[in-house]
Amino acid sequence: MKAKITVLFYLRKSKVNAHKQVPIYQRITIDGRRFDVSTGQYVEESKWSSEGYKIKGNSEEARIINGRLDMLRAAVYETEKKLFMSQVEITFESFKNEYQGKKARERMLIPIFEEHNRKMKELIGLEYAPGTYERYVTSLKHTKDFLLWKYNASDIAIDKIDHAFITDYDFYLRTERKCANNTVVKYVKNFHKIINQCLANGWISKDPFVNYKVKLREVIREFLTESEIETIINKDLHFERLEVVRDIFIFSCFTGLAYIDVKQLSRDNISIGIDGEKWIFKNRQKTETISKIPLLHMAMEILKKYENHPLCLNRNCLLPSMSNQRMNSYLKEIATLCKINKDLTFHIARHTFATTVTLTNGVPLETVSKMLGHTSIKTTQHYAKIVDKKISDDMMLLRTKLDNQNLEKRKCK
C-alpha cells in the first residue's frame, strides 16, 4: 500500500528573532505520523498567508522565499520517488532518514540471533526443551561459519540477506558440513525463524525465503521386532547398571514414552483410567500435549520392581533413570550382548511401542496417536508405513518360500 505523504509550511511563532521575524517550518506527514524541519527562512508574521502556506504578494522577498519553499516541497516528492525506485518500503522512519540524509542504523544478523538464543535459554523448562536450545546454538555456529566461508566476514546486515544467501547457506550445509537432507532442512528452518522475527519487527521488508523450496525426506525409523524384545528381556546381563537400563528401556517399549518423559514420571502421573485400571497421564515435554496410556502388564511389573529403589524414593520418581547419553551408551552394550545388529538408542523404544507393540497387534492408528501424544495423526502415519513395509517384507519371504516349494514339487515330477 502506497504511503500517504502531505507537506505544509507554518510559522513557529514562539521563536521570534531580533528583527521581529518568525521562522518558517516545514511539516511532513507520512501516514499520520509527522516531523517538522526548519526551512532557514524568516518572515514578518503580517506577511504570511496561513491558508496558502506562503508569503503574500509579489514582492522580491515573497518571490525568493516562496521559490525556496517550492523547492523544499519538491524535495519531499523527490525523496519519495528515490525510495520507490530503490524498492525501499516507504515508512515514516525510512522517509525521514532519507530526507534528512541520515543513514538508518544497520541491524546485524548475529546479535539478533544471539539475543533470540539468550531468551530461549531463559525459557528452558517453560516453553523449550534443552535439546531445542542446543539445536539453535548449533544453528548459530553454522551460520557464523558460513559467513566466514562465503563472505570472509563475521556478520552481515539483515537487509543484505536475499534468496542467493539462503540457497548458498543450503549448499554450504550439504557440501562443507556434510549434513543430510533432513538435517539441512532443520537448520534452515531455525534460520528462517530468525528472519521471520526480523520481518515481524519491521526490520526488513522482504522475505528472502520466498521461492525457496525444500522438503523433509521420509526416514525409515528403526524399531525392535517381537523376538528382539524377548531376547533383551530374557538376557542375563550380569551387571546391575545394564539391568536397570534394560528395564527402563523395556518400560518405554511398552508405554511409548520418550526419555525425558520417563525421567520426569512420578506417582502423580499414575491414576485410574476409564476402565478401572492404572493409566499414565503425562504432558509430553516436547509438545505439551497429554499422553494417556493404559499400563500393560510388563510396564506394571517394572514399576513394581523399582517402587522402593532409593533413587526413586529420594527423587520422587518411578524409575531410576540416568542421563540419556549414558543410557544410550549402555544400550549399545546390551545390543552387543544380545547380538542385535541395530544402533540401539532409547528413542527406538518409542518407535517399537508404535510399531511392534501396538500397530502390528491391531491397535488403531488414532489410538496409537493419542497414546504417543502426537499433535497430528500424520506423524503417527509414518509408523503405519513401517508396519506396511514389514508386511511387505514378510510376504516377500513367503512368496520366495512358496516358489521354492513349487520348484521342489516340479522337480519330483
Helices and strands as residue ranges (DSSP letters): E 5-11, E 22-30, E 33-43, G 45-47, E 48-49, E 54-55, H 60-85, H 92-99, H 109-122, H 130-151, G 158-160, H 163-175, H 181-200, H 226-234, H 240-253, H 259-264, G 267-269, E 270-272, E 278-283, E 290-294, H 297-305, H 310-315, H 324-337, H 347-352, I 353-358, G 359-361, H 365-372, H 377-412
